[in-house]
Amino acid sequence: MSMALPTAPREPQRYIVDRILTKKLRRVLGTRRKQWHTRWQGYDSSEDPFVPMAQLREDVSE
């Protein structure tokens, strides 16, 4: 009988912001929310997502 080895918990993948390109307002659940067109460090323009500010602030120390 073969047993699977336990796997270590995975850390969430983190990205470093290279620069903010633009912003847009998006309607979410009846409210307008800002999203930022973000360039990640080490990635090209094909990987530029729109990211909510709350997600960008998760790793920022005060």
C-alpha positions in Angstrom: 0.0 0.0 0.0 1.4 3.4 -1.0 0.8 6.4 1.3 1.1 10.0 0.1 3.5 12.1 2.0 2.0 15.2 3.8 2.7 18.4 2.0 3.8 21.5 3.7 1.3 24.4 3.7 2.0 26.7 0.7 2.7 30.3 1.3 0.6 32.7 -0.8 2.4 33.8 -4.0 3.6 37.4 -3.6 4.4 39.9 -6.3 6.4 43.1 -6.1 4.8 46.2 -7.8 7.1 47.7 -10.4 4.7 50.6 -11.1 1.1 51.6 -11.3 0.1 52.3 -14.9 -3.5 53.6 -14.6 -6.6 53.3 -12.5 -10.3 52.6 -13.2 -13.5 52.7 -11.3 -15.5 49.4 -11.4 -19.0 48.9 -10.0 -19.0 46.0 -7.5 -22.2 45.2 -5.6 -23.6 48.6 -6.3 -20.6 50.6 -5.2 -17.8 52.0 -7.3 -14.3 50.6 -6.4 -10.9 51.8 -7.6 -8.7 49.2 -9.3 -5.1 49.9 -10.3 -3.5 48.7 -13.5 -0.4 47.2 -12.1 3.0 46.1 -13.6 4.6 43.4 -11.5 8.4 43.5 -11.2 10.0 40.9 -13.5 6.8 40.5 -15.7 6.0 42.0 -19.1 2.9 43.9 -20.1 0.9 40.7 -21.0 0.8 40.0 -17.2 -0.5 43.5 -16.1 -3.8 43.0 -14.1 -6.3 45.5 -12.6 -5.9 45.0 -8.8 -8.2 46.4 -6.0 -6.4 48.7 -3.6 -7.2 46.3 -0.7 -5.2 43.6 -2.4 -2.2 45.9 -2.9 -2.3 47.0 0.8 -2.1 43.5 2.2 1.6 43.4 2.5 2.4 47.0 3.1 3.7 47.7 6.6 2.5 50.9 8.3 
